[in-house]
């Protein structure tokens, strides 16, 4: 860790939300978009529907 990074870590308690957002955009440019887990919304809905159907079939089979 160089001196600049060490100073950034020491000053981290003084960061506000904008500083943190800038840090994330600089260090992780691929994840700077609003979609944090990488799945498009239709796949999220598909996963929830499949989970609901599996739970419903499990409950009905008891």
N, C-alpha and C positions, 0 to 999 in steps of 0.2 A: 504494500500500500504506500503510495507516494504521499508527500506532504499535503498536496492539495486535497486528496481524498480523505486524509486524516482530519484536516481542518473542516471538511464538509461534514464528517461524522460528528465532530465536536460541536458544530453549529446546528446540528439537526434539530435540537430542541427549540431553536428559534424559527424553524421553518413554518410558513403558513401553507394553506392549501395550494396556492399558486406555485410556490417553490416546489412542493412535492409533485404536482402535476408536470412541471417542467423537467424535474429529475426523471420521472417515469418515461416521459416522451423521449428524453435524451438517451436513457439507458436501455429502454425496451421499445424501440420504434414500432415493431410489429404488433405489439399489444396496445398501442395507443388509441386504437379505435374503440368505440363503445361496446363492441361485441367481445367481452372478456373471455368467454370460454370457448370461442371458436366455432360454435354451431349456429347455423342460420335459424331463424325463429320457427320455420316450418318443421325442422327436425326436433326442436324442443317440444313443440305441440304433439308431434308424432310419438315421442318418447313418453310424454305424460298420458296420452290416450292409451298406449300399449300397457303402461303400468296400471292404469285404472282398469282396463279390461282383464288383465291378469289377476288383479286383486278381486274383481267381481266374480270371475270364474272360480277362484279359490274359495271365496266365501260361499258361493252357491253350491259348491261340491261338498261342503261339510255336512 
